[in-house]
Amino acid sequence: MTSASFWKSGLEAMLTPDNCVLMLIDHQPFQAAAVKNIDVATMINNTVSLAKTAKAFGVPTLLTSVLKDRGGLIFKQITDVFPEQTPIDRTFINTWEDERCVEWVKGTGRKKVVIAALWTEVCLAFPVIHALGDGYEVYFVTDASGGTSVEAHEMGIARMIQAGAVPLTSGVFMAELQRDWARAESAAKIAEIILEHGGATGTSLAWELQLLAGPHGA
């Protein structure tokens, strides 16, 4: 299988809680300060939602930073989702050149790798392209990533798609793992995430829950 030939359609193309891992790369103050294609608070909110979704479904998740003593620690809202984890701090700009990160992925035994990072055109594109070349099936989360300009973000996305990676958003990741509302246990967990991080969807869900609770509340 070449880097660009993995399943792109059919059921095999879908992410499940059992077939993927998540890597969150460089969500740090220095990088966030230069993000221009998306509101930074919205991007952080989306990343926290992404992290909580992975945890709710038991998806192995790696947090990694670059030069934390200069660029700052990963945002606390994200690290709080995985308090037991010490993020891997790198010197490599390309995360896939850090053997600790690659070995972590290998250790999971999973071939579908979902990545979000700052910045899109560099710290997301580089490992995405590299991992594709190593035979992994790579997906990247556009709204939990950010570029230094609209053009930089869009060119990074175009480059990754051209290389064979698959774009998605944090909401798609959540829906793809859930797949069936009859899965009540996980549905309850993601309802909480939507209420906290879902914006207008969360507001609508709160209204729906209020209606279901009846005129006297829960």
Residue pairs with C-beta under 8 A, 6 or more apart in sequence:
1 135
3 132
3 133
3 134
3 135
3 163
3 164
4 132
4 163
4 164
5 164
6 13
6 111
6 137
6 164
7 13
7 137
8 166
13 166
14 176
14 179
15 112
15 114
15 139
15 173
15 176
15 177
16 176
16 177
16 179
17 57
17 58
17 59
17 177
19 110
19 111
19 112
20 59
20 110
20 112
20 113
20 114
20 139
21 59
21 60
21 61
21 62
21 105
21 108
21 110
21 112
21 113
21 114
22 50
22 51
22 54
22 59
22 60
22 61
22 62
22 114
22 115
22 116
23 61
23 62
23 64
23 95
23 101
23 105
23 113
23 114
23 115
23 116
23 117
23 127
24 47
24 50
24 51
24 61
24 62
24 63
24 64
24 74
24 78
24 116
24 117
24 144
25 64
25 95
25 115
25 116
25 117
25 118
25 123
25 124
25 127
26 64
26 65
26 66
26 71
26 74
26 117
26 118
26 119
26 123
27 44
27 47
27 74
27 75
27 78
27 116
27 117
27 118
28 65
28 66
28 68
28 71
28 72
28 73
28 74
28 75
28 118
29 71
29 72
29 75
30 70
30 71
30 72
31 71
31 118
31 119
31 123
31 146
32 40
32 43
32 44
32 75
32 118
32 146
33 40
34 119
34 148
35 43
35 118
35 119
35 146
35 147
35 148
36 146
36 147
36 148
36 149
36 150
36 152
36 153
37 120
37 146
37 147
37 149
37 150
37 152
37 153
37 154
38 143
38 146
38 153
40 146
42 143
43 143
43 144
43 145
43 146
44 75
44 77
44 78
45 197
45 199
46 141
46 143
46 144
46 169
46 170
46 197
47 75
47 78
47 116
47 144
47 170
48 77
48 78
48 81
48 197
49 144
49 170
49 171
49 174
49 193
49 196
49 197
49 198
50 116
50 141
50 144
50 170
50 173
51 61
51 78
51 81
51 82
52 81
52 193
52 196
52 197
53 59
53 170
53 173
53 174
53 177
53 190
53 193
54 60
54 61
54 173
55 61
55 81
55 82
56 186
56 189
56 190
56 193
57 177
57 186
59 114
59 177
60 108
60 110
61 82
61 85
62 88
62 101
62 104
62 105
63 74
63 78
63 79
63 82
63 85
63 87
63 88
64 87
64 88
64 89
64 90
64 95
64 98
64 101
65 71
65 73
65 74
65 87
65 88
65 89
65 90
66 89
66 90
66 91
66 92
66 93
66 123
67 89
67 90
67 91
68 74
68 87
68 89
73 79
74 87
79 85
79 87
88 98
88 100
88 101
88 104
90 98
90 100
90 101
92 98
93 122
93 123
93 126
94 123
94 126
94 127
94 130
95 101
95 117
95 123
95 126
95 127
96 102
96 126
96 127
96 130
96 131
96 134
97 130
101 127
102 134
105 113
105 131
105 136
111 135
111 136
111 137
112 136
112 137
112 138
112 139
113 131
113 136
113 137
113 138
113 139
114 138
114 139
114 140
114 141
114 168
114 173
115 124
115 127
115 128
115 131
115 138
115 139
115 140
115 141
116 124
116 140
116 141
116 144
116 145
116 170
117 123
117 124
117 127
117 145
118 124
118 145
118 146
119 145
119 146
119 147
119 148
119 152
119 153
119 156
120 142
120 145
120 146
120 147
120 152
120 153
120 156
120 157
121 147
121 148
121 152
121 153
121 155
121 156
121 159
122 156
124 140
124 145
124 156
124 160
125 156
125 159
125 160
128 138
128 140
128 160
128 163
128 165
129 159
129 160
129 163
129 165
131 138
132 138
132 163
132 164
132 165
137 166
138 160
138 164
138 165
138 166
139 165
139 166
139 167
139 168
140 157
140 160
140 165
140 166
140 167
140 168
141 168
141 169
141 170
141 173
142 153
142 157
142 167
142 168
142 169
143 169
143 170
143 171
144 169
144 170
145 153
146 153
147 153
147 154
147 156
157 167
160 167
161 167
168 176
171 198
171 201
174 190
174 193
174 194
177 186
178 186
178 187
178 190
181 187
191 205
191 209
194 201
194 202
194 205
195 202
195 205
195 206
196 202
198 205
210 217
